[in-house]
Amino acid sequence: MKPLLFLFSLALLGADWPQYRGLNAIGVTADRNLPVEMGPDKNVVWKTAVPPGHSSPILVGSRIFLTAVDLEALFTIAYDRATGKELWRRESPRPRKESFQKTNSAASGTPASDGKMVVSFFGDYGLLAYSVDGKPLWQLPLGPFNNQNGHGSSPVIVDDMVLIICDQDTDSYYLALDKATGKVRYKVERPETTRGYATPSVWRPKTGPAELIVPGAYITTSYELKTGKKLWWAGGMAWQLKGAPVIIGDRMFLNSWESGGDTETPPPVEDWNVVASKYDRDGDGKLNVEESAGAGLRNAAAVANYDLNHDNFMDERDWAFLKLHRQAQNSIMMIQLGGRGDISNTHVKWRYRKSLPNCSTPLFYNDAVWMVKDGGVVTTLDPDTGAVLKQGRIPGALEPYWASPVGADGKVYMVSQAGKLSVLKAQGEWEVLKVNDLDDEVFGTPAIGDNRLYVRTRTTLYCFGLPK
């Protein structure tokens, strides 16, 4: 899809930003006259105090929605888009408190809305739906989950369904629900993958069924949206995928990075039958901590990293995923959509393996693919070939990045964990226009609408815009 046609199509869809990273996670709008300079007292249309949480704000009609944790309670909260005034908050049940790493939150999933209802997901409860005016519609308890870093996936609303990925170390699946009732339409088991934090995207081909594309650890899979039928899959992903696929026309851009996947020549890993024959001294079909040491897992902590069901043993399934982890190679890739079956060697058109983001979703904007890596390393790639257009650091914004870049008005906006909000000129040979300081931590992705930029920090929701 050509850039001008792409932006024209966006303009027809209105000014809403209804889910994580906007419409179908593409992160781009046709808004104009967005500010370059911003700060706690610079080009602020309004600002309002918000409770902590790592979810991103969404924009639907006259409302802004986000999720939060306030004094251990989980909330979905609505704000007035014009003024920032809190309109309502609804508390979720919290029957448990699952563990999560310190850079995650019990409110990391971004809500989704179709303009009439809003749906939130909490790993400590499940799914909850409200009308945009705050009327409870339905609830669906889910879990508990076996995901040691906590959940990060966000729900999406597509046609008449709500969809959520529940990948974890055991019993991964995704659900399709009737959005009016919360009843399960279908459930797809995903035994081929483990923990993940991704959000799905939808591809609507000119012919054939609409597809739900679900990234996962070591494999990304496409399912028929209406039925959940498996259509195609591609291997070669890293462990613990985050973010979302970016679908532009019939091309998909997907980043996958995890520690250990940067090795150019992955080390050989023996098959389970060989390992078991060497080290399973008591013949029980699994390796205890002492036996695992002989197989290269030096101590209990090393075993725990791959012990997916937490029984303090390595079994055949654990070893199979250890092998995938050791042999995975991090990359951002472009996949030509339209295939069937295993497309790993036929439809992956290019891979780029350097300076990859840990968490943030790539951006396609102004005929370039944009990435920002921890340390403020920005890379633009040619979308047709994967060739580097420019790579460099953002001066003064060298922190980790959890938020994803977004684009509009010929500008790309990137915000670091430390709240350095950088504005870049949106061209392959990019340049930094301004590095702004919000003086607070940021984990959520900014939203764009009504020629304004909405940014959630740890304590404040900002609406930035130029004077009218």
C-alpha positions in Angstrom: 0.0 0.0 0.0 1.4 3.4 -1.0 2.0 5.9 1.8 -0.6 8.5 0.6 -3.2 5.8 0.0 -2.4 4.4 3.5 -3.0 7.8 5.1 -6.1 8.5 3.0 -7.5 5.2 4.3 -6.8 6.2 7.9 -8.5 9.5 7.4 -11.7 7.7 6.4 -11.8 5.8 9.6 -12.2 8.8 11.9 -10.3 10.0 14.9 -10.6 7.1 17.3 -7.7 5.1 18.7 -9.7 2.1 19.9 -7.1 -0.4 21.1 -3.4 -0.9 21.9 -1.4 1.2 19.4 -4.5 2.4 17.6 -6.5 0.8 14.8 -5.1 -2.8 14.2 -1.9 -1.7 16.1 -0.6 0.3 13.2 0.2 3.3 15.3 -0.4 5.9 12.6 -3.1 8.6 12.0 -3.8 11.4 9.5 -3.8 14.0 12.3 -2.1 17.4 11.6 -0.5 20.3 13.5 0.8 18.1 16.3 3.3 19.8 18.7 7.1 19.3 18.7 7.7 20.8 22.1 5.9 19.3 25.1 6.3 19.1 28.8 4.5 19.3 32.2 3.8 23.0 31.4 4.4 23.2 27.6 1.6 22.8 25.0 -0.6 21.2 27.6 -4.3 21.2 26.7 -5.1 19.5 30.0 -3.6 17.1 32.4 -5.1 15.0 35.1 -3.8 12.7 37.9 -4.2 9.0 37.3 -3.4 5.9 39.4 -0.4 3.7 38.4 -0.6 1.1 35.6 1.2 0.3 32.4 -1.7 0.1 30.0 -1.9 2.6 27.2 -4.8 5.1 26.8 -7.4 4.5 24.1 -9.6 7.2 22.5 -13.2 6.4 21.5 -15.8 9.1 20.8 -15.8 11.6 23.7 -14.1 9.1 26.1 -10.6 8.0 27.0 -10.2 4.7 28.7 -7.3 3.0 30.6 -6.7 0.4 33.3 -5.0 1.0 36.6 -4.0 -0.4 40.1 -5.1 1.9 42.9 -4.2 0.7 46.5 -4.1 -2.9 45.2 -7.5 -2.6 43.5 -7.9 -3.1 39.7 -9.9 -0.5 37.8 -11.1 0.4 34.4 -11.4 4.2 34.2 -13.1 6.6 31.8 -12.1 10.2 31.3 -13.6 13.0 29.3 -11.6 13.5 26.1 -12.1 17.3 26.0 -11.2 18.1 29.6 -9.5 15.1 31.2 -12.2 14.9 33.9 -12.7 11.4 35.4 -16.1 10.2 34.4 -16.3 6.8 36.1 -14.2 4.0 37.4 -15.2 0.3 37.8 -13.4 -2.1 40.1 -12.5 -5.6 38.9 -12.6 -8.6 41.2 -9.1 -9.7 42.2 -9.2 -13.3 43.5 -5.4 -13.7 43.3 -2.1 -11.7 43.0 0.0 -13.4 40.4 3.7 -12.6 40.3 5.1 -10.2 37.7 8.5 -8.6 37.1 9.1 -5.1 38.3 8.8 -3.6 34.8 5.4 -5.1 34.4 2.1 -4.3 36.3 -1.1 -5.9 37.3 -2.7 -3.4 34.9 -0.6 -3.8 31.7 -3.3 -4.9 29.2 -4.7 -2.0 27.2 -8.5 -1.9 27.0 -10.3 -2.1 23.7 -13.5 -0.4 22.6 -15.9 -0.4 19.6 -17.5 2.9 20.6 -20.4 1.3 22.4 -18.5 -0.9 24.9 -15.1 -1.2 26.5 -13.3 -4.4 27.4 -10.5 -4.8 29.9 -8.3 -7.8 30.7 -6.4 -8.4 34.0 -4.2 -11.4 34.6 -5.5 -11.5 38.2 -9.1 -11.9 37.1 -9.9 -12.2 33.4 -12.1 -10.1 31.0 -14.7 -7.5 31.9 -17.0 -5.5 29.6 -18.8 -2.2 30.3 -20.8 0.2 28.2 -18.9 3.4 27.4 -21.0 5.0 30.2 -19.8 2.5 32.8 -22.7 0.1 32.9 -21.4 -3.5 33.7 -22.2 -5.8 30.7 -20.5 -9.1 31.4 -17.5 -10.7 33.1 -15.5 -13.8 32.3 -13.1 -15.1 34.9 -9.9 -16.7 33.5 -6.8 -18.3 34.9 -4.9 -18.7 37.1 -2.0 -18.4 34.6 1.4 -19.9 34.5 3.3 -16.9 33.3 6.1 -15.9 35.5 6.5 -12.3 34.3 2.8 -11.5 34.5 0.5 -10.9 31.6 0.9 -8.2 29.0 -1.5 -9.1 26.2 -4.3 -6.8 25.4 -7.8 -7.7 24.1 -9.1 -6.6 20.7 -12.6 -6.2 19.4 -13.1 -7.3 15.8 -16.5 -7.4 14.2 -18.8 -9.1 16.7 -16.1 -10.7 18.8 -13.6 -10.0 21.6 -10.3 -11.8 21.2 -7.6 -12.4 23.8 -4.3 -14.3 23.7 -3.6 -16.3 26.9 -0.1 -17.7 26.2 1.8 -19.2 29.1 4.3 -21.9 30.0 1.6 -24.6 30.1 -1.8 -24.7 28.4 -1.5 -21.7 26.1 -4.6 -20.7 24.2 -6.6 -17.9 22.6 -10.3 -17.1 23.0 -12.9 -15.7 20.7 -15.9 -14.4 22.6 -19.3 -13.0 21.6 -18.9 -9.3 22.4 -22.5 -8.9 23.3 -22.7 -11.7 25.8 -19.1 -12.6 26.8 -19.9 -16.3 25.8 -17.0 -18.2 24.3 -17.5 -18.7 20.5 -14.4 -20.9 20.3 -11.1 -21.7 22.1 -7.9 -22.5 20.2 -5.3 -24.5 22.1 -1.7 -23.5 21.4 0.6 -26.3 22.8 3.4 -25.4 20.4 4.1 -22.1 22.2 4.9 -20.9 25.8 4.8 -17.6 27.6 4.1 -14.5 25.6 2.8 -11.0 25.9 1.6 -10.2 22.3 -1.6 -8.7 21.0 -3.1 -10.1 17.7 -3.8 -8.2 14.5 -6.2 -8.9 11.7 -5.6 -9.3 8.0 -8.5 -9.0 5.5 -7.3 -10.3 2.1 -9.1 -9.3 -1.1 -10.2 -12.9 -1.4 -10.5 -15.6 1.3 -11.4 -15.4 4.9 -10.2 -12.7 7.3 -7.2 -13.9 9.4 -6.3 -13.4 13.0 -2.5 -13.4 13.2 -1.2 -14.5 16.6 2.5 -14.1 17.5 3.9 -16.6 19.9 7.1 -17.9 21.4 9.2 -19.5 18.6 6.2 -19.5 16.2 3.6 -17.1 14.7 0.3 -18.5 13.5 -2.6 -17.3 11.4 -6.2 -18.5 12.1 -9.4 -18.0 10.3 -11.0 -15.2 12.2 -14.5 -16.6 12.2 -13.7 -20.2 13.2 -10.2 -20.4 14.6 -9.1 -22.8 11.9 -5.3 -22.9 11.6 -4.2 -21.5 8.2 -0.5 -21.0 8.3 2.5 -20.7 10.6 6.1 -19.4 10.5 8.9 -20.5 12.8 12.1 -18.8 13.7 10.7 -16.4 16.3 12.4 -15.6 19.6 11.1 -16.5 23.0 8.5 -14.3 24.8 7.1 -12.3 22.0 5.7 -8.8 22.9 4.0 -6.2 20.9 1.9 -6.8 17.9 2.2 -7.7 14.1 2.1 -4.6 11.9 0.0 -5.4 8.8 0.3 -3.0 5.8 -1.5 -4.2 2.7 -0.4 -7.8 2.2 2.8 -7.5 4.1 3.4 -8.0 7.8 6.3 -6.7 9.9 7.0 -8.5 13.2 9.8 -8.0 15.8 10.9 -10.8 18.1 13.8 -10.4 20.6 14.8 -12.2 23.8 18.1 -12.7 25.6 20.2 -15.4 24.0 19.0 -15.0 20.5 21.7 -12.7 19.1 24.2 -15.4 18.4 25.1 -15.7 14.7 25.8 -19.4 15.0 23.4 -21.0 17.6 25.1 -23.8 19.7 24.1 -27.4 18.9 21.6 -28.9 21.4 21.2 -32.6 21.7 17.8 -34.3 21.3 16.0 -35.4 24.4 16.5 -39.1 23.8 20.2 -38.6 23.7 20.2 -36.4 26.8 18.0 -38.8 28.7 20.1 -41.8 27.9 23.2 -40.0 29.2 21.9 -38.3 32.3 18.6 -39.8 33.5 20.4 -42.1 36.0 17.3 -43.3 37.9 15.3 -44.0 34.6 12.2 -42.0 35.6 12.0 -40.2 32.3 13.0 -36.8 33.6 16.1 -35.1 35.0 16.3 -33.8 38.5 18.5 -30.8 39.4 21.6 -33.0 39.9 21.1 -34.9 36.6 20.4 -31.6 34.8 23.8 -30.3 35.8 25.4 -33.0 33.7 23.2 -31.8 30.7 24.6 -28.2 31.1 22.0 -26.7 33.5 24.4 -25.8 36.3 22.0 -25.3 39.2 18.4 -25.1 40.4 18.0 -21.6 39.1 19.0 -22.7 35.6 16.6 -25.6 35.7 13.8 -23.2 37.0 14.2 -21.1 33.9 13.1 -23.9 31.6 11.0 -26.0 34.0 7.7 -24.9 32.5 5.3 -26.8 34.8 7.4 -25.9 37.9 7.9 -29.5 39.2 11.7 -29.1 39.7 12.4 -31.5 36.9 13.3 -31.3 33.2 11.1 -33.5 31.1 10.8 -34.0 27.3 8.6 -30.9 26.7 10.8 -28.7 28.8 13.9 -29.8 26.9 12.1 -29.3 23.5 11.5 -25.6 24.4 15.0 -25.3 25.8 16.3 -26.4 22.4 14.1 -23.9 20.6 15.3 -21.1 22.9 19.0 -22.0 22.5 18.6 -22.1 18.7 16.3 -19.1 18.3 17.7 -16.1 16.4 16.3 -12.7 17.1 15.0 -10.6 14.2 12.5 -8.3 12.7 11.0 -9.9 9.6 8.7 -9.1 6.8 6.3 -11.8 5.9 4.4 -11.8 2.6 0.8 -12.7 3.6 -1.4 -15.1 1.6 0.3 -18.5 2.3 -1.0 -21.7 3.7 0.7 -24.3 5.9 4.3 -23.9 7.0 5.5 -20.7 5.3 8.8 -20.4 7.2 10.9 -20.9 4.1 8.6 -19.5 1.5 7.0 -16.2 2.7 9.6 -14.7 5.1 11.0 -12.2 2.6 13.7 -10.7 4.8 15.1 -10.6 8.3 17.2 -8.0 10.1 18.9 -9.1 13.2 20.6 -6.1 14.8 19.6 -3.4 17.3 16.2 -4.9 18.0 13.6 -3.6 20.5 12.9 -5.8 23.5 9.2 -4.9 23.9 8.0 -2.1 21.6 6.1 -2.8 18.3 7.7 -1.5 15.1 6.2 1.3 13.1 5.5 1.6 9.4 5.4 5.2 8.4 6.4 7.3 5.5 7.7 4.3 3.6 10.1 3.2 6.4 10.0 0.7 9.2 10.9 2.3 12.5 12.3 0.7 15.6 13.6 2.0 18.9 15.9 -0.1 21.1 16.9 0.3 24.8 19.6 2.9 24.9 17.7 5.2 22.5 19.0 3.4 19.3 16.7 4.2 16.4 16.8 2.2 13.2 14.8 2.8 10.0 14.6 0.0 7.4 13.6 -0.2 3.8 10.3 -2.1 4.0 11.0 -3.9 0.7 14.5 -5.2 1.4 15.2 -4.7 5.1 18.2 -2.6 4.3 19.2 0.0 6.9 18.2 3.5 5.9 19.7 5.1 9.1 20.7 4.0 12.5 21.7 6.2 15.5 21.0 7.2 19.1 18.7 9.9 20.3 20.9 12.3 22.3 19.7 12.6 25.9 17.2 9.8 25.7 19.3 6.7 26.3 17.0 4.8 28.7 15.0 1.6 28.2 11.9 1.8 26.0 8.7 0.0 26.7 6.3 2.2 24.8 6.0 1.8 21.0 6.6 4.5 18.5 3.7 6.3 16.8 3.5 8.5 13.8 1.4 11.4 12.4 1.9 14.8 10.8 5.3 13.9 9.4 6.6 13.1 12.8 7.4 10.0 14.8 7.0 10.1 18.6 9.0 7.9 20.9 9.0 8.0 24.7 11.5 6.3 27.0 10.9 4.7 30.5 12.4 7.9 32.0 9.8 10.0 30.2 12.0 11.5 27.5 9.5 12.2 24.7 11.4 12.4 21.5 10.0 13.9 18.2 11.7 12.8 15.0 11.3 14.0 11.5 9.6 11.1 9.7 11.9 10.3 6.9 14.2 7.3 6.3 17.2 9.6 7.0 15.5 10.8 10.1 16.6 13.6 12.4 15.7 14.5 15.9 13.5 17.6 16.2 13.2 17.7 20.0 13.7 15.7 23.1 11.2 16.6 25.7 11.3 15.7 29.4 8.0 14.7 31.1 9.8 14.2 34.4 8.1 10.9 35.2 8.2 7.2 34.1 6.3 6.1 31.0 5.4 2.5 30.1 2.3 3.0 27.9 2.2 3.9 24.3 1.0 7.4 23.4 -2.4 7.8 21.5 -3.1 10.3 18.7 -6.5 11.9 17.8 -8.1 15.3 17.2 -4.6 16.7 16.3 -3.5 16.0 19.9 -1.1 13.6 21.5 -2.2 11.7 24.7 0.6 10.4 27.0 0.2 8.5 30.2 3.0 8.7 32.8 3.1 6.9 36.1 1.1 9.7 37.7 -0.5 11.9 35.0 -2.5 11.6 31.8 -1.5 14.5 29.5 -3.3 15.9 26.4 -0.8 17.9 24.3 -1.7 20.1 21.5 -1.0 23.4 19.8 -3.1 26.4 20.6 -6.1 26.8 18.3 
